[in-house]
Amino acid sequence: MKIADMHGDTIFLLREKRREGIPCELLKNDLHVDLEKMKKADYLVQNFALFVEQGSCENPYEEAMAEYKIFAEEMEKNKDYISQVFCYEDILKNQENGKLSALLTLEEGEICLGEVKKLEEFYSYGARMMALTWNYDNSLCTANANKIPWKRNYSGNRAGLTETGIEFVERMEELGMIPDVSHMSDEGIEDMLQITKKPFAASHSNARSLCNHPRNLTDDFLKRMGEKGCVIGTNFCSGFLKEGTEYSKNEWIADHILYMVNMAGIESVGFGTDFDGISCGLEIENCSNMQTLAEILKIRGMSESQIEKIFYKNVLRLYKELL
């Protein structure tokens, strides 16, 4: 069964390994994701995020560009195996040619430094989804797990989207770039539901009713996002699956999938594994073992057609509509 994963931090880890002087390549590595593992698991498309931890860097834009350079180099180096996609049709072409697909995404809107022209620049590089924040308030919005108040340019006096954030979301919808609310505050998600004309994504979020963490979505948000045609990617991190745990169990992943399907609808749930962005122990170990989840979902009562929607068809539906 084909797989579409809306969020992974592999490019960030490739850069971190190289900073430490450790050779690490996309084709084969000891991370959660590499091309050989993806091929084994029958992947269709993997989102590769440019993740910037802006609380520890002076210039988030420059950090993101350094990661983009690695992404572009890996795409060129492995062009016989994988190709970057810029629209939905590119995914189909890669599938016909026996290639994996890579979709470039952004995790931390402050890499644009509050400038729409930089958003447009990243779009020109192929970025087709952007999380407006990570764990810090920024010039676009407030975060749902604010670690350190962020001060560089942010002067907002309300929770949720800032005026600049609203401008960014409107431009993203014009461009065909999917806003991602996975790290936004509840007030920000409420703003998104109010102002957006199109569906958006929560690329790697779970159900708050099953695990009471601010990174997870309330039942109300799940229902309304489902009604809007959004897609929520199930996150494999143990801390978002079950409170007080440091090991991710496959049954807990299935619990969240089934619960979110019940709340948001069968058309609105997919995968956003957060592979290479999570440090907990994983029963699934890495992306090569994704098919084990299909067996669990089947045992839990899902039909083949429903499992296909979770594994890739819901994400493709969103991409077909918006990209």
C-alpha positions in Angstrom: 0.0 0.0 0.0 1.3 3.4 -1.0 2.3 5.9 1.7 2.2 9.7 1.9 3.8 11.3 5.0 3.1 15.0 5.6 6.0 15.7 8.0 9.5 14.6 8.6 12.7 16.4 9.8 15.3 14.3 8.0 16.9 17.2 6.2 17.5 19.0 9.5 19.2 15.9 11.0 21.3 15.4 7.9 22.7 18.9 8.5 23.1 18.3 12.2 25.1 15.1 11.6 27.3 16.9 9.1 27.9 19.7 11.5 29.2 17.1 13.9 31.5 15.7 11.2 29.4 12.5 10.8 28.8 11.6 7.2 25.1 11.1 6.6 23.3 10.7 3.2 19.7 10.5 2.2 20.1 7.3 0.2 21.1 5.2 3.2 21.6 6.2 6.8 20.7 5.2 10.4 17.9 7.7 10.8 14.2 7.0 10.6 14.0 7.9 6.9 16.2 7.1 3.9 15.5 6.3 0.3 16.2 2.6 0.7 13.7 2.3 3.6 11.1 4.4 1.8 11.4 2.1 -1.3 11.0 -1.0 0.9 7.9 0.4 2.5 6.3 1.4 -0.8 6.3 5.2 -0.3 4.6 7.5 -2.7 5.5 10.9 -1.3 7.5 12.2 1.7 7.3 15.8 2.9 10.8 17.0 3.8 10.7 20.0 6.2 13.2 22.8 6.5 13.1 23.0 10.3 14.6 26.0 12.1 14.9 26.2 15.9 14.8 30.0 15.8 15.4 30.4 19.5 18.9 29.3 19.0 19.9 31.1 15.8 20.5 34.7 14.8 19.0 34.5 11.3 16.3 31.9 10.7 16.3 32.7 7.0 20.0 31.9 6.6 19.5 28.6 8.6 16.6 27.6 6.4 18.7 28.4 3.2 21.5 26.2 4.5 19.1 23.3 4.9 17.6 24.0 1.5 21.0 23.7 -0.1 21.3 20.2 1.4 17.9 19.3 0.2 18.6 20.4 -3.4 22.0 18.6 -3.4 20.4 15.4 -2.2 17.7 15.6 -4.9 20.3 16.1 -7.6 22.5 13.3 -6.2 19.6 10.8 -6.0 17.7 11.9 -9.1 17.4 8.3 -10.3 15.5 7.4 -7.2 13.5 10.5 -6.1 12.4 13.8 -7.6 11.1 17.0 -6.0 7.4 17.7 -6.8 5.9 21.1 -7.3 2.3 20.1 -8.0 0.0 17.1 -7.8 0.6 16.0 -11.3 4.3 15.7 -10.6 3.5 13.0 -8.0 1.7 11.0 -10.6 4.5 11.4 -13.1 7.1 10.2 -10.6 4.9 7.2 -9.8 4.7 6.3 -13.5 8.5 6.6 -13.8 9.1 4.4 -10.7 10.4 7.3 -8.6 9.7 8.4 -5.1 8.4 12.0 -4.6 9.7 14.7 -2.3 7.6 17.6 -1.3 9.5 20.6 0.3 7.9 22.1 3.4 8.8 24.7 6.0 8.6 24.4 9.7 8.8 27.8 11.3 7.3 30.8 9.6 9.9 33.2 11.0 12.4 31.9 8.4 10.6 34.6 6.2 11.5 37.3 8.7 8.0 38.7 8.4 8.5 39.5 4.7 6.1 38.2 2.1 8.8 38.4 -0.6 10.8 35.7 1.3 7.7 33.5 1.4 7.4 33.9 -2.4 11.1 33.1 -2.7 10.7 29.8 -0.8 7.6 29.1 -3.0 9.9 29.5 -6.0 12.2 26.8 -4.6 9.2 24.5 -4.4 8.0 24.9 -0.8 4.3 24.0 -0.9 3.4 23.8 2.8 4.5 26.0 5.8 3.9 25.7 9.5 3.4 29.3 10.6 5.4 28.7 13.8 7.2 26.1 15.9 7.4 26.4 19.7 7.9 30.2 19.8 5.6 33.2 19.3 6.8 35.0 16.1 5.8 37.8 13.8 3.0 35.6 12.3 1.2 34.0 15.2 1.4 32.6 18.7 2.5 29.1 19.4 0.8 26.3 21.3 4.0 25.3 23.3 5.7 28.6 23.8 9.2 28.0 25.2 10.7 31.5 25.2 8.9 34.7 24.3 10.2 35.7 20.9 11.1 39.4 20.6 12.9 40.1 17.3 10.1 41.9 15.4 7.0 40.6 17.2 4.8 43.3 18.7 1.4 41.7 18.7 -0.9 42.2 21.7 -3.3 39.3 21.1 -3.1 35.6 20.8 -3.6 34.0 17.4 -2.6 35.4 14.0 -1.0 38.8 13.8 -1.8 41.2 11.0 1.3 40.0 9.2 0.2 36.4 9.8 -3.1 37.1 8.1 -1.3 38.7 5.2 0.9 35.6 4.9 -2.1 33.2 5.0 -3.9 35.1 2.3 -0.8 35.1 0.1 -0.3 31.4 0.7 -3.8 30.7 -0.5 -3.2 32.8 -3.6 0.1 31.0 -4.4 -1.2 27.4 -3.7 0.9 26.9 -0.6 -0.8 25.0 2.3 -0.8 26.6 5.7 0.1 24.2 8.5 -1.4 24.7 12.0 0.4 21.9 13.9 2.3 24.2 16.2 -0.2 27.1 16.4 -2.0 28.2 19.5 -5.7 27.4 19.8 -6.5 31.0 19.2 -4.4 30.8 16.0 -6.2 27.7 14.8 -9.5 29.5 15.5 -8.4 32.4 13.4 -7.4 30.0 10.6 -10.8 28.4 10.6 -12.4 31.9 10.4 -10.3 33.5 7.7 -9.2 30.8 5.3 -11.2 30.2 2.1 -9.6 26.8 1.4 -8.7 23.7 3.4 -5.4 23.7 5.3 -3.3 21.0 7.2 -2.3 20.0 10.7 0.7 18.1 9.3 1.6 16.3 12.5 -1.0 16.5 15.3 -3.1 14.1 17.3 -6.3 14.1 19.4 -6.2 16.1 22.7 -9.0 14.0 24.1 -6.7 11.0 24.0 -3.6 12.8 25.1 -4.0 16.2 26.9 -1.1 18.1 25.2 -1.4 21.6 23.7 0.1 20.3 20.5 -3.0 18.1 20.0 -6.3 19.2 18.5 -9.6 19.5 20.4 -12.7 17.6 19.3 -14.2 20.9 18.2 -11.2 21.6 16.0 -11.1 18.1 14.6 -14.8 18.3 13.6 -14.6 21.8 12.1 -11.4 21.0 10.2 -13.0 17.8 8.8 -16.0 19.9 7.7 -13.6 22.3 5.9 -11.8 19.5 4.1 -8.5 19.8 6.0 -6.2 16.8 6.6 -4.6 16.0 10.0 -1.4 14.0 9.9 -1.1 11.5 12.8 2.1 12.1 14.8 4.1 9.1 16.1 5.8 10.9 19.0 5.0 9.2 22.3 4.4 12.5 24.1 1.5 13.3 21.8 0.1 9.7 21.9 -0.1 9.0 25.6 0.7 11.2 28.5 3.9 10.4 30.6 5.4 8.0 28.1 8.7 7.8 26.3 8.0 4.9 24.0 5.6 5.1 21.0 3.4 2.0 20.6 1.7 1.2 17.3 -1.7 0.5 19.0 -1.6 4.1 20.4 -1.1 5.4 16.9 -4.1 3.4 15.8 -6.1 4.7 18.7 -5.5 8.3 17.5 -6.3 7.5 13.9 -9.6 5.8 14.7 -10.6 8.6 17.2 -9.7 11.4 14.7 -11.6 9.6 11.9 -14.6 9.5 14.2 -14.3 13.2 14.9 -13.1 14.6 11.6 -14.3 12.0 9.1 -12.6 9.3 7.1 -11.5 11.8 4.4 -9.5 14.0 6.8 -6.9 11.8 8.5 -3.5 10.8 7.2 0.1 10.5 8.4 2.5 13.2 9.7 4.9 10.8 11.4 7.4 13.4 12.6 10.2 10.9 11.8 13.6 12.2 12.6 12.0 14.9 14.6 11.2 12.7 17.6 13.7 11.2 20.1 11.4 8.7 21.9 11.6 4.9 21.4 9.5 3.7 18.5 7.9 0.3 18.2 7.6 0.9 14.5 11.4 1.7 14.5 11.6 3.5 11.2 9.7 4.2 8.0 10.5 0.8 6.5 7.9 -0.8 8.8 5.0 1.5 8.0 3.0 -1.4 6.5 2.6 -3.0 10.0 0.1 -0.2 10.7 -2.1 -1.3 7.9 -2.4 -4.7 9.5 -3.3 -3.2 12.9 -5.9 -0.9 11.4 -7.4 -3.9 9.5 -7.6 -5.9 12.8 -9.2 -2.8 14.4 -12.1 -2.9 11.9 -11.0 -0.7 9.0 -11.7 -1.7 5.4 -9.0 -1.8 2.7 -10.5 1.4 1.1 -10.5 3.2 4.4 -6.9 2.2 5.2 -5.8 3.5 1.7 -7.3 6.9 2.5 -5.3 7.1 5.8 -2.1 5.9 4.1 -2.1 8.2 1.1 -5.4 9.1 -0.6 -6.5 11.8 1.8 -3.2 13.6 1.5 -3.3 13.3 -2.3 -6.8 14.7 -2.3 -5.6 17.7 -0.5 -2.6 18.1 -2.8 -4.8 17.7 -5.9 -7.2 20.4 -4.6 -4.6 22.9 -3.5 -1.3 22.4 -5.4 
